[in-house]
Amino acid sequence: KSLTGVAGLTHTYFFDPNTSGRIMLAVSGFDSKYREKFYNSTKPDKTAFYKKNTQIKYSAGYTFNKKFNSKNQLTAGVVADFNKLQLRNDYIPDGDSTLITFFDTKKNAVLVKSFVNFGHRFSDKLSTNLGIYGQLFRLNSSQSIEPRWNIKYQLRPNQSFSLGAGLHSQAQPLEVYFYETKTS
């Protein structure tokens, strides 16, 4: 069983014809449940696997855009995601009959992402972007600052050739951060 929902608002304000700011507010969430049962005479109606994952994410962000002239543009922004989590995963290991809780947690996780990007058009056919992206994940206190660059050549109106380079980190699905292993 699963449920999903999302709602959001954006508002763009023009300070002048070449400068704008956009604010974004959103909420999204999902609830999923998965249950697997044994159906045999030795373990009637025993749960073999149970997983419940409820996540609600509140997002807020701001993007600033400044066009200096027809060739140069600066874009910068920040987005904060506040995740409210309720996660549970139970299973019965092979050869056993006892249900074990793999993880059971109710936590909050905050991810803050920011970027600065400078775009330059050498001509109508050749353009480049140079930027820096950063993120801070409060759940495990990890952070990254990553350079990014690309160049694009427009061959025809519907054809282009692009080359890009950079580092690209990402947060894993949030339940991964709560897996636990029992050791002797």
C-alpha positions in Angstrom: 0.0 0.0 0.0 1.3 3.5 -0.7 0.1 7.1 -0.7 1.9 10.1 -2.2 1.2 13.8 -2.2 2.8 17.1 -3.1 1.9 20.8 -3.0 4.0 23.9 -3.7 4.1 27.6 -4.3 6.5 29.9 -6.1 6.7 33.6 -6.4 9.0 35.6 -8.6 9.8 39.2 -8.0 11.5 41.4 -10.6 13.7 44.0 -8.9 14.4 45.5 -12.4 14.2 44.0 -15.9 17.5 42.2 -15.4 17.3 41.1 -11.8 14.9 38.7 -10.2 14.3 36.6 -7.1 12.2 33.5 -6.7 10.9 32.1 -3.4 9.7 28.5 -3.3 7.7 26.7 -0.6 6.7 23.0 -0.9 5.5 20.1 1.1 5.6 16.5 -0.1 5.2 13.1 1.5 4.6 9.5 1.1 3.5 6.6 3.2 4.3 3.0 2.1 3.6 -0.3 3.8 4.8 -3.7 2.7 3.9 -7.0 4.4 4.9 -10.5 3.4 3.4 -13.5 5.2 4.1 -17.2 5.5 1.2 -19.3 4.3 2.0 -22.9 5.4 1.0 -25.2 8.2 4.1 -24.7 10.3 3.8 -20.9 10.5 0.2 -19.8 9.9 -0.2 -16.0 9.5 3.3 -15.3 10.7 4.8 -12.1 9.2 8.0 -12.9 7.3 8.7 -9.3 6.4 7.2 -5.9 7.3 8.3 -2.5 6.1 6.7 0.9 6.9 8.1 4.1 5.5 6.5 7.5 6.2 8.3 10.6 5.1 7.1 14.2 5.0 9.4 16.8 3.5 9.0 20.6 3.9 11.1 22.6 1.4 11.9 26.3 1.3 14.3 28.0 -1.1 15.3 31.2 -2.8 17.0 31.8 -6.2 18.6 35.0 -7.3 19.1 35.7 -11.0 21.1 38.7 -12.4 21.6 39.3 -16.1 24.5 41.7 -16.5 24.2 41.9 -20.3 23.3 39.7 -23.2 26.5 37.6 -22.6 26.8 37.3 -18.8 24.4 36.0 -16.2 24.7 35.0 -12.5 22.4 32.7 -10.7 22.6 31.7 -7.0 20.3 29.9 -4.6 19.7 27.9 -1.5 17.2 25.2 -0.7 16.5 23.6 2.7 14.7 20.3 3.0 13.3 19.4 6.4 12.4 15.7 6.4 10.2 14.1 9.1 10.7 10.3 9.1 9.0 7.3 10.6 10.7 4.2 9.4 10.3 0.5 10.5 11.7 -2.6 8.9 11.1 -6.1 10.5 12.0 -9.5 9.0 12.5 -13.2 9.9 16.0 -14.4 9.0 16.4 -17.6 7.1 16.0 -20.7 9.3 14.5 -18.8 12.2 11.0 -18.1 13.4 11.5 -14.9 15.4 10.6 -11.5 13.9 13.7 -9.2 14.2 13.5 -5.4 14.0 16.1 -4.2 11.4 15.4 -0.6 12.3 12.6 1.4 13.9 13.1 5.2 14.1 11.3 8.5 14.3 13.8 11.2 13.3 14.2 14.4 11.5 16.8 15.0 8.7 17.8 18.4 7.3 19.5 18.8 3.9 20.7 22.3 2.9 21.8 22.8 -0.7 23.3 25.9 -2.2 24.8 26.9 -5.6 26.3 29.8 -7.5 26.5 29.6 -11.3 28.0 32.0 -13.8 27.0 31.7 -17.5 28.8 33.3 -20.4 27.8 33.3 -24.1 30.9 33.7 -26.4 28.5 33.8 -29.4 25.1 32.7 -30.5 26.5 29.2 -30.9 29.0 28.8 -28.0 28.3 29.2 -24.3 29.7 28.0 -21.0 28.7 27.7 -17.3 31.0 27.7 -14.3 29.6 27.0 -10.9 30.0 25.7 -7.3 27.5 23.5 -5.5 27.5 22.8 -1.8 25.4 20.7 0.5 25.2 20.0 4.2 23.3 16.9 5.5 22.7 17.4 9.2 21.7 13.8 9.9 25.3 12.5 9.7 27.0 16.0 9.5 28.4 15.3 6.0 29.1 18.2 3.7 30.5 18.8 0.3 31.6 21.6 -2.0 31.8 20.7 -5.6 32.9 22.5 -8.7 31.0 22.2 -12.0 31.6 23.3 -15.5 30.1 22.8 -19.0 30.5 24.1 -22.5 27.9 23.9 -25.2 28.1 24.4 -29.0 24.8 24.8 -30.9 25.3 23.1 -34.3 21.7 23.8 -35.5 18.6 25.0 -33.9 17.7 21.5 -32.8 21.2 20.0 -32.4 23.9 20.8 -29.9 27.1 19.3 -28.6 27.9 19.7 -24.8 30.8 18.7 -22.6 30.6 18.9 -18.8 32.7 18.1 -15.8 32.2 18.3 -12.0 31.7 16.4 -8.8 28.1 15.3 -8.0 27.3 14.1 -4.4 23.8 13.0 -3.4 22.1 11.9 -0.3 21.1 8.2 -0.2 17.5 7.1 0.4 16.9 8.2 4.0 16.2 4.7 5.3 19.8 3.6 4.4 21.1 5.8 7.2 19.3 3.8 9.9 20.3 0.2 9.0 21.7 -1.6 11.9 23.8 -4.7 12.1 24.1 -6.8 15.2 27.5 -8.3 15.9 28.7 -10.6 18.6 
